[in-house]
Structure formats: structure tokens, C-alpha cells
Amino acid sequence: MKSVYKYELDVIDEQWIDMPIDAEPLCVQVQKGCPCIWVLVNTNDGFERRRFVTHGTGHRVLDTAGAYIGTYQLDGGELVFHVFEGGLAP
């Protein structure tokens, strides 16, 4: 069965999230002051660790940052962050 899951993102450079295999990132937004990523999942699948990288506007983006997922703003737009998916866990 397919469903949409939400995962909270920490405001850090890199984090790993366990989510169903082949989950499809849909968007990144702020909910109640917390950045979150919503993904489309197949609830019948097993789990895998996925790497997400966050860069602030004007900060260096490494070639290993991965595919762009979305942008979110904090503090009334004073802080702007861009989220990339950097592949599976080694």
C-alpha cells in the first residue's frame, strides 16, 4: 500500500533517515517551526538508510550533495536552507 510519510529534519549539514525502500521525496516545508520532508512510500517494503544534506544559501555545495529535494525558510525568511539527497548508506 502507498502512503505519504513525514520525517522531521534537523538543521544540520548531514543526517541519515531510515525510511521504506525506494521512498520518493515529494517536498520539504516547515511545519510548526520544524523543517520536514514528505515522502511517498510503499508500506509493504523494507527499510533503508538515506542520507540528506542541508546547505544554507551562499554556502558551498559539494559535488556529493546529491539530488535537490527542496528549500525551506526559518526565522521569517532570514535563514534559507536547501536540502539534497546524498544517496544510500554505505
Order of alpha helices (4+ residues) and beta strands (2+ residues): beta-beta-beta-beta-beta-beta-beta
